[in-house]
Amino acid sequence: MAILALLAVLIFTGDTGGSKSSVAKTKPSVKEEVVENDYTREEILTERTKLLKARITDNYLGSVHAPVLIIEYASLSCGHCATFHNEVLPKIKEQFIDTNKVRFVYRDYPLNAPALRAAQLSQCIDKDKYYGFLGVLFKSQNSWAFNRNYMDILKNIAKIAGIEQAEFTKCVNDKALQEKIIKATKDAGQFLEVESTPTLFINGVKYDGKRNIEEISAYINKVLKGEAL
């Protein structure tokens, strides 16, 4: 998978990726990957079904009994993702999550090396601080996501969140955690056809509308009424 190969190169060279584009254009289609990896149709459907459900390992906002599940795939270095988290998600939280209508799940789809390191750090934070830490990373994105000294900046952000230097070093050097995030990214591309960020799935359906509160809230209300496809 091209984006993962590129990500590996960026990690080892220390390149930040340079561009603020939120779309990965080099990813082959799911059909091409299925042929390459020899998955059967049944295996594809099984993996897709698993990914479109909340998992025990997911960090989430809202009630487990909420009738609507939103799963977001995003990169912490993606400008459009930052806009969604800084401006739109708080309104979704107020209108739907806090009223027990929506359960929200965030999953990483890192587009460059800084985003991968930031994703690793988010997995090392206490679960009750997870979404607060994501918020800090998105709000401070311009300071670290495209800076060649991003590791030093992330270290300072992590320290404010309670991650001391020894824990920071252990977390960002955790190869198993890194491979877990990369595999999850590959699976999202392979089985869900995620190829740009942010990508939203609402009750198992890929949301293709605009990512503003007006259109998203209208769509959620249709889902609640059973009117959405």
Buried (B, 14 or more C-beta within 10 A) or exposed (E): BEBBEBBBEBBEEEBBBEEBBBEBEEBBEBEEBBEEEEBEEEEBEEBBEEBBEBEEEEBBBBBEEBBBBBBBBBBBBBBBBBBBBEEBBEBBBEBBBEEEBBBBBBBBBBBBBBBBBBBBBBBBBEEEBBBEBBBBBBEBBEEBBBBEEBBEBBBEBBEEBEBEEEBBEEBBEBEEBBEBBBEBBBBBBBBBBBBBBBBBBBBEEEBEEEBBBEEBBEBBBEBBEEEBE
